[in-house]
């Protein structure tokens, strides 16, 4: 039997997950080292970097966009996999809250 206490607990967890998701920015950032292609004091062929690249999938292929040498990640940046995991937890919690509300409504 469902109690209002259980429902309140799950609703609080739902709010916590919502806040966690709202503070995250899912970006596929890949730090890559690049071979030197110019004449410089590194003696051509050495690796420079690492430099940040935004990794996006387009038409089934990964495309990398250079973000700039001095790019700094914004607060809240996370891996897309971490964001998807939190989103999955949020959806599961939402289903549980809906199920509990439905049980309480039928019991009344």
N, C-alpha and C positions, 0 to 999 in steps of 0.2 A: 504494500500500500504506500502510496506517495504522500509525503508530508510537505507542508509549506516550508519547513526548514530545509528540506532537500532542494526544493525549487529555488529558494533564496541562495543557497550555496552555489548551485549551478549557474544562476544568473550573475552572481558576483564573479565567478570564474570566466564567464562569457565577457563581462566588462573588462576584466584584466587582460584577456587575450585581445580584445578590440584595441585597447590602449597600446599594447605591445606591437600590434600590427600597424597602427597609425604612426608610430615613431620610426618605423623601418622604411628604408629605401632599397628595394631589391635591384642591384645592379651587377651585371656580370663583368667585373673588372679583372683583367688578367695583367699581371706584371711580367713584361717580357724583356729579355736582353737581346740587343740587336748587334749584328756584326757591323763593324766599321766599314764603310764603303768609300771613305774619303782619305786623303792624305793628311794624317794628323800625327801627333807625337805618340800615339798609342801603337804604332807600327801595324798598320793595316791587317785586319783579320781578327783582332781581339774583340771581345764583346763589350758593349757599352750598356749602361742602364743599371737596374731595371727601370723601364718606363711603363706608365699605365696605358692600357688599351681597353676600350669598351668593347665587349664581345657580344654581338647580336647575331641571331640566326635569321637569315633571309633566304627564301626560296630553297630551303634545305641545306644551305651552306653557312658556315660561320664567317662573319665579317668582323674585322677588327678596326676600330677607329682610334687613332692616337689622341690622347687627351691632353698632351702637353708635358713638358719636362717638369714643370713646377706645380703640377696638379696636386691638390690635396683632397682626400676623400671627405665628403660632407659627414656631419654627425648622423648616425643612424644607418649608415650604409651596411648592407649585409649581402650574403650570397643568396641568389634566387632559391637555392635548395632550402635554405633556412627559412625563407619567407613562405615557401610552399608548405613546409612542415607545420609552421604556425597556423597557416590558413586551414590546413587539414584538421588540426586540433580545434580551431574555431568552429568549423562546420560541424564536427562531431558533437561539440558542446551545444551548439545551436539546436541540432536534432534532439539531443537529450532534453533540453529545456522545453522544446515544443511537445515532446512526448509526455513529460511530467505535467505540463499545463493541461494537456488533453485528459490525462488521468484524473487530475483534480477537478476538472470541469464535469467529467462523467460521474465522479463520486458525489458531487453536490446535488 
